[in-house]
Amino acid sequence: MSSTRNSLGIDDRLGSNFNLFSTDDDLTTISNEYDSAQKHDIGVDEDSNEDDSVDDEKEDLPTEVVDSDNVDQSEDVQVDEFSTDKMNVLVLYVDDWRWDGIADENPIIKTPFLTEFAKDGIRFKENAVTSSICWQSRATLFTGQYLSRHKSVKLRCPHFSVGRRWNHTWPAILQKHSYFVGHIGKWQYHNNDLHTRFDYQNLFEGFHQLKKDSKVFYNEDIARDRFDEFLNLAPKNKPWATTIALYPPKPVGVSHEPGMQYFPKNETWNLYKNITIPEPIGAMESFTNLPYFLKTGIAYDRWKERYSTPHHYQESMQKMYALITQVDTAFKQIIDNIKQRGFYNNTMIIITADNGMFNGAHGLAGKWFPYRESIRVPLIIYDPRMPQEKRDRVDDSFTLNIDLAETILGAAGLKPHPSMQGRDISDLYLPKIKDGKSVLERKPWRNEFFYEFTYLSEKDIPSSIALVRKKWKLIDWYLFNETQLFDLENDPLEITDVKEYPNNTHILRKMRQRLRELRDSLKEPEIGCDPGDYTRYAKEATPTKETSQ
């Protein structure tokens, strides 16, 4: 199935009943900010000349895989009595959506469908990402690997999707095992020739709404319709799996006008116009306590764009909440489609996001840093194998985005690739069956996790690593020789650094030691990349220094 892409990054092949984007001239944006929105993510450092010489056959994996069971080299496994043979998989993937962006955590936000849908599955309230930036986190989604292993540090050098590395991802493994595999919406990596990777692709991003002939079309509605096309094209004798990656509620552009980075439907915005959104608790005190290098970088610049006055803050947040409500509506329509086609009882559905957002917390905007607003994202899993007594509950286990690849493969009755570093989340709700007779308890779930964010500039967006536990969080800003220690039980908003408190000397030493152990057990990033090696994938061979929203 062939397709072409226009200059705005949207497939021209959108189906016979949806010819909206047939030519570039037909496509205009509601917002004049679109050109700015195209620069929404950090690109390759144009001064980088390092050679990326990774031999895929001889890749040196760490002897200790963090947070992972020992995995069999074989991908095929027996399907236990809880499994449904050849289960379908749907991943609903939202951009810049933090964990409290749902009604169950924030009663101002209207997400009635997600509240009801979660009753049929489990909501994981402590779920987090291991790198909080769009493309690094998305690479982790597909690979089940930490940034240090998949090495997709740079936007224009997506190591994970190039050559044989792609064979280690869950879409490739499912495709190998006769799945009809698709990707709808945001892809981001600019290697748009994906027809050998997906059986169906329809790529579009960078907007909330588009206009043609006085008609307005919305990102989530386009995705909904493209999913319907995907199901129509899926062979009846094959299981299917697809990701639907929405752009909302991610901001568009860099406007300094109040609310002009968010473009919801008027009727949805009207739900919030007369509501005053509370400003983040302790934001000013937290900003005062930040390391000096965070007070002058891009996160503070973004805060000035979006939240510098009460009017800016209210209109930005009202419109962002409206976009989340639109996402909720689209998800209902998508899952209703599954139910109407009779797929619901044989489809795993995962709802999650690539990263969170500060939304003014700590006096910052954006993400990147290891504070909770940046790294915690929603996760709701519906699994037909899930026992009834396990449903309709909230789980506070440390689930991570590195777990999703193994969870998806497990639902398909397949072993993870040995390079994957997470753990099948179904371990938290399915007993393990051996020979259909004895029930074995799973080994204990993780009680800590490692966070890493590697970036090529120490000025605008400092790199960091962190160790996160239920009570403590240690952040290491290693380029600045600066650390922060937070007592999360007494300071969940992470306002006060307590590393200098005398009573914390012992815990600080132990946390530092453990952080080093986890860091060293992962393969260090190899950030060298010659963009010329990727010209057959990239739209732009010459990278630019672009910055993520």
Residue, then its C-alpha position, 0 to 999 in steps of 0.5 A: m500500500s503506497s502513500t505520499r506525504n505533503s510538505l506539512g507531514i500528512d499522508d496524502r493517502l487518507g482513504s476514499n472518503f476523506n480527501l481533505f489533504s490531497t494537495d498542499d494548496d488545500l491545506t492551511t492552518i487555523s493558526n498563523e503559528y504553524d510554521s513555528a510549530q514545525k520547530h517543535d522539537i530539539g534537533v541534532d546538534e549541527d556541530s556534532n561530528e561523532d561517528d555512530s558505529v554501532d554493530d547491531e550484531k555485536e551490540d554489547l549489552p549490560t550484564e545486568v538489565v535494570d528492572s527486568d526478568n531474565v528473558d528467554q532468547s526465543e520470542d515464542v511462548q506458550v499462551d497460559e489459560f488467562s490469555t486470548d490467542k492472538m489478542n489485538v492491541l491498541v495504544l492510545y498515546v497522548d502528547d504532553w499529558r501529565w498524570d493529573g490531567i484526568a477527572d479522577e485526579n483533578p475534578i476540574i477536568k472533564t474526562p467522563f469516558l476515561t473515568e468509566f473506562a478505567k472501571d473496566g481495567i486498572r489505573f496506575k497512578e504512579n506511572a512514569v517515563t524514564s526520559s521526559i521529552c517527546w522523541q526519546s520517550r517515544a523511542t522507549l515506547f517502541t523498544g522497551q529500552y532506556l535512552s542509554r540503550h536505544k541511543s535516540v538522543k537526537l531527533r534527526c538520528p532515530h537509532f531505534s528505527v534504522g536498519r536491523r534495530w527496528n527488528h527489536t521493537w514490538p511493532a516489528i516483532l508483532q508483524k513477524h508473527s502475522y499481525f497487521v500493524g499500524h501507526i496513526g498520528k504523530w511519528q516525529y522522527h522525519n524518517n517517513d518512509l515507513h512502509t516496510r515497518f508498518d502495514y498501515q501508516n497515516l502520519f500527521e502532527g503539529f496542529h490542533q485544528l486545520k481548515k479547508d474550504s471554511k471547514v475545520f478539522y481537528n487532530e483527534d477527529i482525524a485520528r479517529d477516522r483514520f483508525d476506522e480506515f485501519l480496521n476496514l483494511a485489516p485482514k479478517n484472518k489476522p490480529w491487529a495492533t496500532t498506535i494512535a498518537l495524538y498531538p493535543p494537548k501539546p502546545v502549538g507554536v511560541s505565541h506570547e498572546p494569552g492562550m494562543q498555543y492551544f486551539p480547542k473547539n469553541e463548544t469545548w472551551n466554553l465548558y471552562k471559560n467561566i472556571t478559575i483554574p488554581e495556580p500551582i501550589g508553592a510555585m514561587e517558593s519552589f522557583t526560588n529554591l531551584p538551582y541557578f541554571l534552571k532559572t534562566g533556561i528555556a523552561y523559564d522562557r516558556w513560562k513567560e510565554r504561557y503563564s506570566t500573567p493571571h490572564h495568560y495562565q487562565e486562558s492557557m489552562q482553560k484551553m488545554y483542559a478543553l483539548i483534554t476533554q476533546v481527547d476523552t471524547a475521541f477515545k470514547q468514539i474509538i473504543d465504541n468502534i472496537k465494541q461495535r465491531g466485536f473486538y473489545n473482548n479480544t483487545m488490550i487497550i493502553i492509554t498513556a502519554d509520552n511525558g508530563m508538563f509543568n504547567g507553571a509548577h516550580g515557575l516553569a513550563g515544558k518538561w525534561f527535568p525529573y520533577r514529578e509534573s514532568i515525569r508522571v503520566p497517566l496509564i490505564i490498561y484494559d486487558p480482557r485476561m484481567p480477572q474481574e476482582k482486579r478491575d476497577r482499582v487504582d494501583d500505586s506500583f512504579t510502572l514505567n514506559i519501558d514496561l509497555a513493549e513487554t506488556i504488549l508482547g505478553a498480550a500477544g503470547l510472545k517473549p520480549h526481545p532480550s534487549m528490552q529492559g522493562r517488565d510485563i505489567s500483567d505481572l501485577y494482575l495475572p497469576k503465573i500459570k505453569d502446566g495449567k496446575s500450579v499458581l506461582e507468585r510473581k517476583p516483587w515489583r520494583n520499589e525504585f526506578f532510574y530516570e535519565f535525560t541526556y541533551l546536547s546543551e548544558k545551558d538551555i536544558p540541563s541533562s540529569i539523572a535521578l533515583v526515584r523511590k516512594k519516600w525519596k528522590l535524588i536528582d543529579w545535575y551532573l554537568f553542574n556538579e549539583t544534586q537535590l534530595f527531596d523527602l517525598e512523604n513530607d514534601p510531595l511537591e518537591i519544593t525543599d532540597v533537604k540534602e544539607y539536613p544533618n539527619n539525611t547524610h546517610i540516606l544521601r550517601k546510600m542514594r548516591q551509591r545506588l544511583r551510580e549503580l543503576r547508571d553504570s548498569l545501563k549502556e551509556p549514551e552514544i550521542g555521535c551521529d552523522p545525519g548523512d547516514y540517515t538521508r534516505y529517512a530524513k526530510e532534512a539532511t542538515p539538522t537544526k537546533e530546534t526546541s521541543q514544546 
